[in-house]
């Protein structure tokens, strides 16, 4: 009977709108949840009877049902924070974590380091990324960790010097016992031995002939193995040959063996690099020169360092974690991994701001930020919920109206059924 069918139709309306109300309520409840994505109710009608068979027309529906709850993966607003380990994704992609059910994917970048130095989320699930080795990113995905972030000492292997030697200097013979008075110019620089101890090396320069200079690398007695304080000891020497235009023609190392004190490894070799000479195929302009101006060092550097302890870290817009150390060194440790899916709507919600891959979503394509259409990382930031409260409140009013309308169908159908029962009286 059509009146009894109208009861069922009203019930489907109440059920569907009640479920939709739960979706809206969930959106409102998570308006402050980091990285949360709002959902939308999608309804379908239910067809029960066709009065004309397959001829079309005159079809009586059987109500409605909640056919799908669609997750809206549009970008949420990004807010700044004070934590170096907070990250937001601007664009496509999900952070990858190790969850109890396997790999979990999230837009919630509120991370921190646990007591063993692993980057984890609020539930202590490890965050995955790409390891860095020798300054280069590998394809190995593993938990991001600071457990091996401290760096050992590195002995100086090479010193680079860019300077000018005054061609007007007088020729003189160098005396190791009186280096200051028998040299035309001197400069000091710091190097490191194999145990990370700083050593002061002084280079003494003297002109031996036209376009020819000689250098002597010397250390004070307290830094020399078996040395006496107050005396200077030669550890290396060599000479530079210039052409008539003051350009570096050739550099020759004549002796190089550093024997430092305090148990350092003996016979340490430190290469002195004065630039690419003409003999090495250089143009001489980016190397040490011999011009008629005062001798001076433009710049110098060396590749050694002492033992370094972690002092701070940062994440850049490519998700690369760079550690700063107490010895002034900077080192890339890891890069945050981002997963990209063909169908974000096919992901399965697991709670705790996590999703799981399904057959509908497809398998994740994991890579670095800003690669293959993945978004960039915004450090010291978090992505807010994309719930629009104004829209949700309007939706509440619509659902309330629809719910009341369906309840009216039931009460009206009940009144009609009561009239039929009164026909017996």
PEFEN-V872599 format. One line per field, one symbol per residue. ss: DSSP state (h for helix, s for strand, l for the rest). phi: phi as a letter, one per 40 degrees, with the letter a starting at -180 (. if undefined). A space follows every 10 residues. Layout:
BEGIN
ss=???
phi=???
END
This chain:
BEGIN
ss=lhhhhhhhhh hhhhhhhhhh hhhhhhhhhl llllllllss ssssssssss llllllllss ssssssssss sllllllsss lllllsssss lslssssssl lsssssllls lssllllsss lllllsssss sssllsssss ssslslllll sllslllsss ssssllllll sllllhhhll llllssssss sslllllsss sssssssssl lsssssssss hhhsllllll lsssssssss ssllllssss sssssslsls lllllllsll ssslslllll llllllslsl lllllsssss ssllsllsls ssssslllls ssssslllls ssssssssss lllhhhlsss sllsssllll llllssssll lllslssssl ssslllllhh hhhhhhhhhh hhhhhhhhhh hhhhhhhhhh hhlll
phi=.cccccdccc cccccccccc ccccccdccb cbccgcbcbb cbbbcbcbbb cbgccggfbb cbhbaccabc cccccccbbc bbccccabbb hchbcbbcbd chcbbabcbc bacccbgbcb cccgccccac cbbfgbcccc cadcabcbcc bccbccbabb bbabbccccc caccbccbcc cbbcaaabab bbccbgccbc bbcbbacbad gbbbbbcbbc dccccgcbdg bbbcbaaaab bbcccgccca bbcbaaacbc cggcccfccb cbbbhccccc gccgcbacbb bcbdcaccaa aabcaccbbc baaabccbgc cbbbbccgcb acbabccbbb bcbccccbcb gfgbbbcbcc cgccbcacdg bfgccccbcf abcccccccc cccccdcccc ccccccccdc cccccccccc ccccc
END
